[in-house]
């Protein structure tokens, strides 16, 4: 089962996280003094809620407790960042010692405010070279300014999931690799009905579930911040090119208003009523979970997966994509940090633990060894996302002191562009840069 990482959810949590700098002045990794070999009980909070996900966590914890009989783990699921932050502020015996969050966009805040302990001393003490254990991109979104306050716990790669039956009916032999091919295929797969659609090649608007500006921008190889730390949206032509290309695709598929009207008829993203499952859209920008979800929904068509297309002048980089994932950290206020590290180390670096968890909830493994493990269950559809995760030019959005606020600011601008409310995209990006720099300065 997938996990949503809506930026609006991240934004709700940021204000709460910002007050933790004074509330969480607990131990650093060098000062942790508890004896992890003694009897101890840890509180572990996570965000998974579906029965299959909860069972996967329980199975993982059971294996950990068997290997560490002196450590008992009390598990609490379905925890949002907001609930986690409230408990961290309150402190006490019921507060979490170990936390898993879906909100990678909050990492900059978690690190910057001291809400989570720096894990670098723990890694060093355990003799773990993080550069040899985790993919480079995953390390980028789990640390901030050298503070490795979280580690990756499974990984999400974004690509293209498509209806191979619809492709065959339209005479399309393979998934598009370049953006111009993508536009052509999306138009060819679109079938009108009245003032709407019988089938839409792709829902290209940014509200179309996983079709976010950040995931599309990744295909252009963007640089969000310059060497001086300032927002780089206006200086890097990748952003204007992506916004222009997406706006053009929106126009060619019927225009913003017509597309958004059709989108209001879609079922819930995480249900069997998803528009891809229903045959309402032939291509879907999504993660590794969509193909198995579609099969579980009983779709009658054949499913294909592929990387997202790249700009025509970047064909050599085809195969890359946007990466994100779940993060895991230790509360800085915890008095059981050494024992907590044993749990974090097991769940994030033990190859079998990572593979078993990935198999159970259909996510991409988060260590280099797990990605290559023969125990990993790999279907043809899933292999696409493993390859995206391994691609050297796959990227993520960098951590910042304001968490995901800068992404919200960019997204708001992208919404205005696709609606046709922006006459001068470069000038608008320059103004967006100013807002992002102001917000980050305040956060610091």
C-alpha positions as CSV (number, residue, x, y, z in Angstrom):
1,X,0.0,0.0,0.0
2,X,1.2,3.5,-0.8
3,X,1.6,6.4,1.5
4,X,0.6,9.9,0.5
5,X,3.0,12.8,1.0
6,X,0.9,15.8,0.3
7,X,2.7,19.0,0.7
8,X,-0.3,20.5,2.5
9,X,0.2,17.9,5.2
10,X,3.8,18.8,5.5
11,X,3.0,22.5,5.7
12,X,0.6,21.8,8.6
13,X,3.4,20.1,10.5
14,X,6.0,22.8,10.0
15,X,4.7,25.3,12.5
16,X,4.6,22.6,15.1
17,X,8.1,21.5,14.3
18,X,9.6,24.9,14.6
19,X,8.9,25.2,18.3
20,X,10.9,22.1,19.1
21,X,14.2,23.8,19.1
22,X,13.7,24.8,22.7
23,X,11.6,21.8,23.7
24,X,14.0,19.1,22.4
25,X,17.3,20.0,23.8
26,X,18.0,16.4,24.7
27,X,21.0,14.2,24.2
28,X,23.1,14.2,21.1
29,X,24.5,11.0,19.8
30,X,27.9,11.6,21.5
31,X,26.1,12.1,24.9
32,X,23.7,9.1,24.8
33,X,24.5,7.3,28.0
34,X,21.9,4.5,28.3
35,X,23.0,0.9,28.2
36,X,21.3,-0.8,25.3
37,X,22.0,-4.3,26.7
38,X,19.7,-3.7,29.7
39,X,16.0,-4.3,29.8
40,X,14.3,-1.4,28.2
41,X,11.0,-0.5,26.5
42,X,10.9,1.8,23.4
43,X,8.0,3.8,22.1
44,X,7.9,3.6,18.3
45,X,5.5,5.8,16.3
46,X,4.8,5.4,12.6
47,X,2.2,6.6,10.1
48,X,1.1,3.3,8.4
49,X,-2.6,2.5,9.0
50,X,-3.7,-0.2,6.5
51,X,-4.0,-3.7,8.1
52,X,-1.4,-5.2,5.7
53,X,1.0,-2.3,6.5
54,X,0.5,-2.6,10.3
55,X,1.1,-6.4,10.1
56,X,4.3,-5.8,8.1
57,X,5.5,-3.4,10.9
58,X,4.6,-5.9,13.6
59,X,6.4,-8.7,11.8
60,X,9.5,-6.5,11.5
61,X,9.4,-5.6,15.2
62,X,8.9,-9.3,16.2
63,X,12.1,-10.2,14.3
64,X,13.9,-7.3,16.0
65,X,12.7,-8.3,19.5
66,X,13.8,-11.9,18.9
67,X,17.3,-10.7,18.0
68,X,17.3,-8.2,20.9
69,X,15.4,-10.0,23.7
70,X,16.1,-7.2,26.3
71,X,14.4,-4.5,24.2
72,X,10.6,-4.4,24.0
73,X,9.0,-2.1,21.5
74,X,5.6,-0.5,22.0
75,X,4.3,0.3,18.5
76,X,1.7,3.0,17.7
77,X,0.5,3.4,14.1
78,X,-1.5,5.9,12.1
79,X,0.5,8.8,13.6
80,X,0.7,12.1,11.7
81,X,3.6,14.5,12.0
82,X,1.3,16.9,13.9
83,X,0.5,14.2,16.6
84,X,4.2,13.3,16.7
85,X,5.3,16.9,17.3
86,X,2.7,17.5,20.0
87,X,4.0,14.5,21.9
88,X,7.6,15.5,21.4
89,X,6.8,18.9,22.9
90,X,5.0,17.4,25.8
91,X,7.7,14.8,26.5
92,X,7.4,12.2,29.2
93,X,7.4,8.4,29.2
94,X,4.6,8.2,26.6
95,X,6.5,10.3,24.0
96,X,8.1,8.4,21.1
97,X,11.7,7.4,21.3
98,X,11.8,6.4,17.6
99,X,9.7,8.0,14.8
100,X,8.9,7.0,11.2
101,X,7.5,9.8,9.0
102,X,6.2,9.9,5.5
103,X,7.0,13.6,5.2
104,X,10.5,13.8,3.8
105,X,9.8,17.5,3.2
106,X,10.1,18.1,7.0
107,X,13.6,16.7,7.3
108,X,15.2,20.2,7.1
109,X,13.0,21.3,10.0
110,X,13.6,18.1,12.0
111,X,17.3,18.6,11.7
112,X,17.4,22.4,12.0
113,X,15.3,22.6,15.1
114,X,17.0,19.6,16.9
115,X,13.7,17.7,17.1
116,X,15.6,14.5,16.0
117,X,19.1,13.5,17.1
118,X,22.0,13.5,14.7
119,X,22.6,9.9,13.7
120,X,26.2,10.5,12.4
121,X,27.8,9.6,15.8
122,X,25.7,6.4,16.0
123,X,26.7,5.4,12.4
124,X,30.3,6.0,13.2
125,X,30.1,4.1,16.5
126,X,28.6,1.1,14.6
127,X,31.2,1.2,11.9
128,X,28.6,2.0,9.2
129,X,29.7,3.9,6.1
130,X,26.4,5.5,5.1
131,X,27.8,6.3,1.6
132,X,28.2,2.5,1.0
133,X,24.9,1.5,2.5
134,X,22.4,4.0,1.1
135,X,21.8,5.4,-2.4
136,X,23.1,8.9,-2.8
137,X,19.8,10.5,-3.5
138,X,18.2,9.0,-0.4
139,X,21.0,10.5,1.8
140,X,20.2,13.9,0.2
141,X,16.6,13.9,1.5
142,X,17.4,12.5,5.0
143,X,20.0,15.0,6.1
144,X,20.4,18.8,6.3
145,X,23.7,20.7,6.4
146,X,25.6,17.6,7.5
147,X,23.1,16.7,10.2
148,X,22.0,13.1,9.4
149,X,18.9,13.4,11.7
150,X,17.0,10.7,9.8
151,X,17.7,7.6,7.7
152,X,15.8,6.1,4.8
153,X,13.2,3.5,5.5
154,X,12.0,2.2,2.1
155,X,11.9,4.3,-1.0
156,X,9.4,5.5,-3.6
157,X,10.3,6.0,-7.3
158,X,7.9,7.8,-9.7
159,X,7.3,6.7,-13.2
160,X,4.6,6.0,-15.8
161,X,1.9,3.3,-15.3
162,X,-0.1,2.7,-18.5
163,X,-2.9,0.7,-20.0
164,X,-1.2,-1.6,-22.5
165,X,-4.5,-2.7,-23.9
166,X,-5.4,0.9,-24.7
167,X,-2.0,1.4,-26.3
168,X,-2.5,-1.5,-28.6
169,X,-5.9,-0.4,-29.6
170,X,-4.5,3.0,-30.5
171,X,-1.6,1.4,-32.5
172,X,1.1,2.5,-30.0
173,X,3.9,0.0,-29.7
174,X,5.8,1.3,-26.6
175,X,5.8,3.9,-23.9
176,X,7.0,7.3,-24.9
177,X,10.6,8.2,-24.0
178,X,10.7,11.9,-25.0
179,X,8.3,14.7,-24.0
180,X,7.2,15.2,-27.7
181,X,6.4,11.5,-27.9
182,X,4.6,11.8,-24.6
183,X,2.4,14.7,-25.9
184,X,1.6,12.8,-29.1
185,X,0.7,9.6,-27.3
186,X,-1.5,11.4,-24.8
187,X,-3.4,13.0,-27.6
188,X,-3.8,9.8,-29.5
189,X,-5.1,8.0,-26.4
190,X,-7.7,10.7,-25.7
191,X,-11.2,9.9,-26.8
192,X,-13.8,12.7,-26.5
193,X,-17.4,12.1,-25.4
194,X,-19.8,15.1,-25.4
195,X,-18.1,18.0,-23.7
196,X,-15.9,15.6,-21.7
197,X,-13.9,12.4,-22.3
198,X,-14.6,8.8,-22.7
199,X,-10.9,8.2,-22.1
200,X,-8.1,10.7,-21.4
201,X,-4.6,9.9,-22.4
202,X,-3.3,11.5,-19.2
203,X,-4.6,13.9,-16.5
204,X,-1.8,16.5,-16.9
205,X,-3.0,19.1,-14.3
206,X,-1.0,19.4,-11.0
207,X,-4.1,18.4,-9.0
208,X,-4.1,15.1,-10.9
209,X,-3.0,13.0,-7.9
210,X,0.8,12.4,-8.3
211,X,1.4,14.8,-11.1
212,X,3.1,17.4,-9.0
213,X,5.5,20.1,-10.3
214,X,8.4,18.6,-8.5
215,X,8.0,15.2,-10.1
216,X,7.7,16.6,-13.6
217,X,10.6,19.0,-13.0
218,X,12.8,16.1,-12.0
219,X,12.8,15.0,-15.7
220,X,14.5,18.3,-16.6
221,X,17.3,17.8,-14.1
222,X,16.7,21.0,-12.1
223,X,18.8,22.7,-9.5
224,X,16.6,24.2,-6.8
225,X,19.3,26.2,-5.0
226,X,22.5,27.8,-6.2
227,X,25.9,27.5,-4.6
228,X,25.1,30.6,-2.5
229,X,22.1,28.8,-1.1
230,X,19.6,31.1,-2.8
231,X,16.6,29.9,-4.7
232,X,17.5,29.1,-8.3
233,X,14.1,28.8,-10.1
234,X,14.6,31.8,-12.4
235,X,18.3,31.1,-13.2
236,X,17.9,27.4,-14.1
237,X,16.0,27.2,-17.4
238,X,14.8,23.7,-16.5
239,X,11.9,25.2,-14.4
240,X,10.5,27.5,-17.1
241,X,10.9,24.8,-19.7
242,X,8.9,22.3,-17.6
243,X,6.2,24.8,-16.8
244,X,5.8,25.8,-20.4
245,X,5.8,22.1,-21.6
246,X,3.1,21.2,-19.0
247,X,0.9,24.2,-19.9
248,X,1.2,23.3,-23.6
249,X,0.1,19.7,-22.8
250,X,-2.9,21.0,-20.8
251,X,-4.0,23.1,-23.8
252,X,-3.6,20.2,-26.2
253,X,-5.7,17.8,-24.1
254,X,-8.6,20.2,-23.9
255,X,-7.7,23.1,-21.7
256,X,-7.5,23.6,-18.0
257,X,-11.2,24.1,-17.3
258,X,-12.4,21.1,-19.3
259,X,-9.7,18.9,-17.7
260,X,-10.5,20.0,-14.2
261,X,-14.2,19.4,-14.7
262,X,-13.4,15.9,-15.8
263,X,-11.1,15.4,-12.8
264,X,-14.0,16.1,-10.4
265,X,-15.6,12.9,-11.5
266,X,-12.6,10.8,-10.4
267,X,-12.8,8.3,-7.5
268,X,-10.5,8.4,-4.5
269,X,-6.8,7.9,-5.3
270,X,-6.3,5.0,-2.9
271,X,-9.5,3.1,-3.8
272,X,-10.6,0.7,-6.5
273,X,-12.4,3.8,-8.1
274,X,-9.1,5.4,-9.1
275,X,-9.5,6.7,-12.7
276,X,-6.7,4.5,-14.0
277,X,-8.4,1.4,-12.6
278,X,-11.7,2.5,-14.2
279,X,-10.1,3.1,-17.7
280,X,-10.8,6.8,-17.6
281,X,-7.1,7.6,-18.0
282,X,-4.8,5.5,-20.1
283,X,-1.5,6.8,-18.5
284,X,-0.8,7.7,-14.9
285,X,2.2,9.4,-13.3
286,X,2.6,7.3,-10.1
287,X,4.7,5.2,-7.9
288,X,5.6,1.6,-7.7
289,X,2.4,0.8,-5.8
290,X,-0.1,1.7,-8.6
291,X,0.4,-1.5,-10.7
292,X,-0.3,-3.9,-7.8
293,X,-3.2,-1.8,-6.6
294,X,-4.7,-1.9,-10.1
295,X,-4.4,-5.6,-10.2
296,X,-6.0,-5.9,-6.7
297,X,-8.8,-3.8,-8.1
298,X,-9.4,-6.4,-10.8
299,X,-8.7,-4.3,-13.9
300,X,-9.5,-6.1,-17.1
301,X,-6.6,-4.6,-19.1
302,X,-2.9,-5.4,-19.3
303,X,-0.7,-3.0,-17.3
304,X,2.7,-1.6,-18.4
305,X,5.2,0.5,-16.5
306,X,8.0,2.8,-17.8
307,X,10.1,5.7,-16.6
308,X,8.7,9.2,-17.2
309,X,9.7,10.7,-20.5
310,X,12.6,13.2,-20.6
311,X,13.0,16.4,-22.6
312,X,13.8,15.7,-26.2
313,X,17.4,17.0,-25.8
314,X,18.0,14.7,-22.8
315,X,17.2,11.3,-24.3
316,X,20.5,9.9,-23.1
317,X,19.2,10.3,-19.5
318,X,16.0,8.4,-20.1
319,X,15.3,6.1,-17.2
320,X,15.7,8.7,-14.4
321,X,12.9,9.9,-12.2
322,X,11.9,11.5,-8.9
323,X,12.6,9.7,-5.6
324,X,11.2,10.1,-2.2
325,X,10.4,7.8,0.7
326,X,9.8,7.2,4.4
327,X,12.3,8.5,7.0
328,X,13.2,7.2,10.5
329,X,14.8,9.1,13.4
330,X,15.4,9.2,17.1
331,X,13.7,11.8,19.3
332,X,16.4,14.1,20.7
333,X,14.6,14.2,24.0
334,X,14.7,10.4,24.4
335,X,16.7,9.1,27.3
336,X,17.0,5.7,25.5
337,X,18.9,6.8,22.4
338,X,21.4,3.9,22.3
339,X,18.6,1.3,22.5
340,X,16.6,3.4,20.1
341,X,19.6,3.3,17.7
342,X,19.5,-0.5,17.8
343,X,16.0,-0.4,16.4
344,X,16.7,2.3,13.8
345,X,19.9,0.4,12.7
346,X,18.0,-2.8,12.3
347,X,15.1,-1.4,10.4
348,X,17.1,0.8,8.1
349,X,20.4,-1.1,7.5
350,X,19.7,-4.8,8.0
351,X,19.3,-6.2,4.5
352,X,16.8,-8.9,5.3
353,X,14.7,-6.6,7.4
354,X,14.6,-4.0,4.6
355,X,13.8,-6.6,1.9
356,X,11.1,-8.3,4.0
357,X,9.4,-4.9,4.7
358,X,9.7,-3.9,1.0
359,X,8.1,-7.2,-0.1
360,X,5.3,-6.8,2.4
361,X,4.2,-3.4,1.4
362,X,5.3,-3.2,-2.3
363,X,7.8,-0.4,-1.9
364,X,11.4,0.1,-3.3
365,X,14.1,-1.0,-0.8
366,X,16.3,1.8,0.6
367,X,19.7,0.2,0.8
368,X,22.1,-0.7,-2.0
369,X,22.4,-4.3,-0.8
370,X,18.6,-4.7,-0.5
371,X,18.1,-3.4,-4.1
372,X,20.3,-6.3,-5.3
373,X,19.0,-9.0,-2.9
374,X,17.8,-12.3,-4.5
375,X,15.1,-12.3,-1.8
376,X,13.5,-9.2,-3.3
377,X,10.2,-10.1,-5.0
378,X,10.4,-8.5,-8.5
379,X,7.6,-8.4,-11.0
380,X,8.2,-6.9,-14.5
381,X,6.1,-3.9,-13.4
382,X,8.1,-3.4,-10.2
383,X,11.5,-3.7,-12.0
384,X,10.9,-0.4,-13.7
385,X,10.8,1.4,-10.4
386,X,13.9,-0.4,-9.1
387,X,15.7,0.7,-12.2
388,X,14.5,4.3,-11.7
389,X,15.7,4.1,-8.1
390,X,19.2,2.9,-9.3
391,X,19.5,5.5,-12.1
392,X,22.4,7.8,-11.4
393,X,20.5,10.9,-12.5
394,X,17.3,10.3,-10.5
395,X,16.8,13.2,-8.2
396,X,14.8,14.4,-5.2
397,X,13.9,17.8,-3.7
398,X,16.6,19.0,-1.3
399,X,16.0,19.5,2.4
400,X,15.7,23.1,3.6
401,X,15.3,24.9,6.9
402,X,11.7,25.8,6.0
403,X,10.9,22.1,5.3
404,X,8.5,21.9,2.3
405,X,7.4,25.5,2.3
406,X,9.6,26.3,-0.7
407,X,7.9,23.5,-2.6
408,X,4.5,24.8,-1.7
409,X,5.5,28.2,-3.0
410,X,6.7,26.8,-6.3
411,X,3.6,24.6,-6.5
412,X,1.3,27.6,-6.0
413,X,3.1,29.4,-8.8
414,X,2.8,26.3,-11.1
415,X,-1.0,26.3,-10.4
416,X,-1.2,29.9,-11.6
417,X,0.8,29.0,-14.7
418,X,-1.3,26.1,-15.8
419,X,-4.5,28.1,-15.3
420,X,-3.2,30.8,-17.7
421,X,-2.8,33.5,-14.9
422,X,0.9,34.1,-15.6
423,X,1.9,36.2,-18.6
424,X,5.6,36.2,-17.9
425,X,6.9,32.9,-16.5
426,X,10.6,34.0,-16.0
427,X,9.5,37.1,-14.1
428,X,7.1,35.1,-12.0
429,X,9.9,32.6,-11.2
430,X,12.1,35.5,-10.1
431,X,9.4,36.7,-7.7
432,X,8.9,33.2,-6.5
433,X,12.6,33.0,-5.7
434,X,12.4,36.1,-3.6
435,X,9.5,34.6,-1.6
436,X,11.4,31.3,-1.1
437,X,14.6,33.1,0.1
438,X,12.5,35.2,2.5
439,X,10.8,32.2,4.0
440,X,14.1,30.3,4.4
441,X,15.8,33.3,6.0
442,X,12.9,33.4,8.6
443,X,13.2,29.7,9.2
444,X,16.9,29.9,9.9
